[in-house]
Amino acid sequence: MGIVGNRRSGNAASRQVDAFEIVAAQVVDVLATAGVVLDERNLVLRASPGAIQFGLVQNRHLIHGSLLQLVEEARTISGAAERELQIETGLQREQLWVHAKAAKFGDRYVMLLVDDRTEAKRLEVTRRDFVANVSHELKTPIGAISLLTEAIAGAQDDPENIKKFTASLQKESQRLGNLVQELMQLSRVQGAKLSDTAVELDLASVIADAVDRNQVLADKRNVKLVTSAKPGATLQGDYEMLTTAVRNLVENAIAYSDPGSQVGIGLKALDGIAEISVTDSGIGISEDEQERIFERFYRADPSRSRETGGTGLGLSIVKHAASNHKGDVRLFSKEGVGSTFTLRLPIDSKETN
């Protein structure tokens, strides 16, 4: 009777184990994230497709020691453990930031859930850097304005210095205003939904408006704007966003052109793609700088940017505006010769040359 009882008990335990494994398999199979179930020997009983894709499992073993340590903590200490970890995955040893949580599942099993937080971490770093950059950019003109107002107050009996300080104050105020305006533009293009603002527009009209908005600056710097843009290239898009993008390209070209030179603005369309090109004969951009030129707050020539009041946001705005319209922006530049920025946008299937 005892032997029969032991057999029955063993069979019941075996059925319980089988039931746990079935449940574990069912749970893991429906997970949207990476999930792994391990037995008492820390062998993998079941791994979700996400866990395989992450490269967490090899030959029924977890291959990351930090994850295995988390499993042991859950098994021997508190029943559950979680933390953020950095792991390497794939042949390229890509660095991933993950949130991992391990919890006991019955008496023998541990379930491990791993959520990829790499993109969230990247965005967090980007936001932190952005705030730091904005703080730095705001600090410079605000500090200058504070010093200039003190200087003006202390020069009441010196009209010549008051005139000089006032001119500098106006310049710093303009720089601050430009920064605030471009921050607002950047915020708009980053959070834009074209479905809310899209209208049918002709890119020739966009170019004409963008050039007109830069004419005063071009005249002031003695730079000639030459436009070649026939009507007919149309698309569904945000008129103000695209006009701002083209205006930024033209303004940038003017800023980096010498007095007496010219900036060319052209439009051509072929095979459903329109190309708006802005060409200058300025100082050009080195190959190293070309890789970073579309980053926020990056300036290829800081001294020229200070002179013209540039914020380093204009080309980033162009890049986002292009992306919002399923297009891109490209750069060809040679030092000492000049630069051509080309905004490429999908349009209605018409050709304009």
BELKAZI-V123101 format. One record per residue. N is the residue number from 0. PHI is phi in whole degrees, 0 to 359 (* if undefined). OMEGA is omega in radians with two decimals (* if undefined). NEAR is the number of other C-alpha atoms within 8 Angstrom. Layout:
{{N PHI OMEGA NEAR} {N PHI OMEGA NEAR}}
This chain:
{{0 * 3.13 4} {1 297 -3.13 5} {2 294 3.11 6} {3 298 3.12 7} {4 297 3.12 8} {5 297 3.12 8} {6 296 3.12 8} {7 298 3.12 8} {8 297 3.13 8} {9 295 3.11 8} {10 297 3.13 8} {11 296 3.12 8} {12 296 3.13 8} {13 296 3.11 8} {14 296 3.13 8} {15 295 3.10 8} {16 299 3.14 8} {17 300 -3.14 8} {18 296 3.10 8} {19 300 -3.12 9} {20 294 3.10 9} {21 295 3.11 8} {22 298 3.13 8} {23 301 3.14 10} {24 297 -3.13 9} {25 296 -3.14 8} {26 295 -3.08 8} {27 297 -3.07 13} {28 294 -3.11 9} {29 259 -3.13 7} {30 289 3.05 9} {31 279 -3.14 5} {32 259 3.11 10} {33 279 -3.13 15} {34 223 -3.13 14} {35 222 3.01 14} {36 248 -3.11 14} {37 241 3.10 14} {38 271 -3.05 11} {39 291 3.09 8} {40 264 -3.09 5} {41 64 2.99 7} {42 272 -3.08 10} {43 282 3.07 13} {44 273 -3.10 10} {45 207 3.09 10} {46 226 3.13 15} {47 287 3.08 14} {48 304 3.12 8} {49 296 3.12 11} {50 293 3.09 15} {51 293 -3.13 11} {52 297 3.11 7} {53 290 -3.08 9} {54 75 -3.12 9} {55 278 -2.98 11} {56 236 3.05 12} {57 213 -3.14 8} {58 52 3.09 4} {59 66 3.12 8} {60 234 2.93 9} {61 291 -3.06 12} {62 257 3.10 7} {63 247 -3.11 8} {64 300 -3.13 7} {65 294 3.09 7} {66 288 3.11 9} {67 296 3.09 9} {68 297 3.11 8} {69 295 3.09 12} {70 300 3.14 13} {71 296 3.10 9} {72 299 -3.14 12} {73 295 -3.08 15} {74 284 -2.95 12} {75 248 -3.01 7} {76 248 -2.94 8} {77 243 -3.09 8} {78 91 3.11 10} {79 202 3.11 12} {80 206 3.12 12} {81 208 3.07 9} {82 189 3.02 7} {83 270 -3.09 8} {84 226 3.01 9} {85 247 -3.11 8} {86 232 3.07 9} {87 256 -3.13 8} {88 214 3.07 12} {89 78 -3.13 8} {90 294 -3.13 5} {91 275 -3.13 5} {92 54 3.14 7} {93 295 3.13 8} {94 275 3.10 8} {95 240 2.96 11} {96 262 -3.10 12} {97 229 2.94 13} {98 255 -3.06 12} {99 246 3.10 13} {100 224 3.10 12} {101 242 3.14 14} {102 215 3.10 13} {103 295 -3.10 13} {104 230 -2.97 8} {105 80 -3.10 7} {106 276 -2.98 5} {107 248 -2.93 8} {108 251 3.00 11} {109 229 3.05 16} {110 257 3.14 12} {111 244 3.09 13} {112 246 -3.10 11} {113 232 -3.11 12} {114 249 -3.13 9} {115 288 -3.14 9} {116 247 -3.05 10} {117 299 -3.12 9} {118 294 3.10 7} {119 298 3.11 7} {120 295 3.12 9} {121 298 3.12 8} {122 294 3.10 8} {123 298 3.11 8} {124 296 3.13 8} {125 298 3.13 8} {126 296 -3.14 8} {127 296 3.11 8} {128 295 -3.13 8} {129 296 3.12 8} {130 299 3.13 8} {131 297 3.13 8} {132 294 3.12 9} {133 298 3.13 8} {134 300 3.14 8} {135 294 -3.10 8} {136 293 3.11 10} {137 287 -3.08 10} {138 298 -3.06 8} {139 296 3.14 8} {140 292 3.14 12} {141 295 3.09 10} {142 298 3.13 8} {143 295 3.13 10} {144 298 3.12 11} {145 299 3.14 8} {146 294 -3.12 8} {147 292 3.11 12} {148 294 3.07 9} {149 295 3.14 8} {150 295 3.12 9} {151 295 3.13 12} {152 297 -3.12 7} {153 270 -3.10 6} {154 239 -3.07 10} {155 296 -3.13 8} {156 260 -3.11 4} {157 230 -3.08 7} {158 304 -3.10 8} {159 295 3.11 6} {160 291 3.10 9} {161 300 3.12 11} {162 298 -3.13 8} {163 294 -3.13 8} {164 294 -3.14 11} {165 295 3.10 10} {166 298 3.11 8} {167 294 3.12 9} {168 297 3.11 12} {169 297 -3.14 8} {170 295 3.14 8} {171 291 3.09 12} {172 296 3.10 10} {173 296 3.11 9} {174 297 3.11 12} {175 296 3.11 11} {176 297 3.11 8} {177 298 -3.13 11} {178 297 -3.14 11} {179 298 -3.14 8} {180 298 -3.10 8} {181 286 3.02 11} {182 297 3.10 9} {183 294 3.11 8} {184 295 3.13 9} {185 297 3.11 11} {186 300 -3.12 8} {187 293 -3.08 8} {188 289 3.14 12} {189 286 -3.10 7} {190 252 -3.01 6} {191 283 2.96 7} {192 242 -3.05 6} {193 298 3.14 10} {194 300 -3.12 5} {195 274 -2.98 5} {196 233 -3.03 8} {197 287 3.03 10} {198 223 3.05 9} {199 284 -3.09 8} {200 221 3.10 11} {201 258 -3.06 11} {202 294 3.07 11} {203 296 3.10 12} {204 291 3.08 9} {205 300 -3.13 13} {206 296 -3.13 13} {207 300 3.13 8} {208 293 -3.13 9} {209 297 3.12 13} {210 294 -3.14 11} {211 299 -3.14 7} {212 291 -3.14 8} {213 256 -3.01 11} {214 296 -3.14 9} {215 298 3.12 7} {216 297 3.14 9} {217 297 3.12 12} {218 297 -3.13 9} {219 297 -3.11 7} {220 264 3.13 9} {221 57 3.09 9} {222 243 -3.11 15} {223 271 3.09 10} {224 260 -3.12 11} {225 243 -3.05 8} {226 246 3.03 7} {227 225 -3.06 8} {228 211 3.11 10} {229 277 3.08 9} {230 296 3.04 9} {231 128 3.11 10} {232 273 -3.04 15} {233 241 3.07 10} {234 203 3.01 12} {235 269 -3.08 9} {236 199 3.12 12} {237 269 -3.03 10} {238 299 -3.07 10} {239 293 -3.13 6} {240 295 -3.14 9} {241 290 3.09 12} {242 297 3.09 12} {243 298 -3.14 10} {244 298 3.14 13} {245 293 3.10 12} {246 301 3.13 13} {247 297 3.12 11} {248 296 3.14 13} {249 292 3.12 14} {250 299 3.12 10} {251 297 3.14 9} {252 296 3.11 13} {253 297 -3.08 13} {254 299 -3.08 9} {255 257 3.09 10} {256 255 3.10 14} {257 280 3.06 8} {258 305 -3.13 7} {259 90 3.13 7} {260 268 3.13 10} {261 226 3.08 11} {262 242 3.13 16} {263 259 3.11 12} {264 237 -3.08 15} {265 234 3.11 11} {266 222 2.99 14} {267 217 -3.12 11} {268 222 -3.13 13} {269 204 3.09 10} {270 56 3.05 7} {271 78 3.11 11} {272 236 3.04 10} {273 262 3.09 14} {274 237 3.04 12} {275 259 -3.09 11} {276 249 3.09 12} {277 234 -3.02 14} {278 239 3.06 12} {279 236 3.09 14} {280 244 -3.07 13} {281 273 -3.00 12} {282 281 -3.10 10} {283 77 -3.08 12} {284 229 -3.12 12} {285 293 -3.12 9} {286 299 3.13 6} {287 298 -3.11 6} {288 287 -3.14 9} {289 299 -3.14 9} {290 290 -3.05 7} {291 245 -2.93 8} {292 297 -3.11 10} {293 265 3.07 9} {294 288 3.10 9} {295 295 3.08 8} {296 72 3.12 8} {297 277 3.12 10} {298 234 3.12 8} {299 292 -3.14 7} {300 226 -3.08 6} {301 304 -3.12 7} {302 294 3.10 6} {303 292 3.11 9} {304 295 3.11 13} {305 296 -3.12 8} {306 294 -3.07 7} {307 265 -3.12 7} {308 82 -3.13 9} {309 293 -3.09 10} {310 258 -3.05 12} {311 83 -3.13 11} {312 253 -3.00 14} {313 303 -3.10 12} {314 287 3.04 14} {315 295 3.08 12} {316 297 3.11 12} {317 301 -3.12 14} {318 300 -3.14 11} {319 292 3.12 10} {320 298 3.11 12} {321 297 -3.13 15} {322 298 3.13 9} {323 298 3.13 10} {324 258 3.13 10} {325 61 3.11 8} {326 239 3.09 11} {327 208 3.09 10} {328 231 -3.08 11} {329 235 -3.07 8} {330 228 2.92 9} {331 236 -3.08 7} {332 212 3.07 11} {333 223 -3.10 10} {334 301 3.13 9} {335 82 -3.12 8} {336 246 -3.14 10} {337 140 -3.06 14} {338 222 2.99 14} {339 232 3.02 11} {340 260 -3.11 12} {341 237 3.09 11} {342 266 -3.07 13} {343 251 -3.05 13} {344 224 3.02 12} {345 288 -3.08 11} {346 228 3.00 12} {347 297 -3.00 8} {348 285 3.03 7} {349 230 3.14 11} {350 244 3.12 11} {351 226 -3.12 11} {352 232 * 6}}
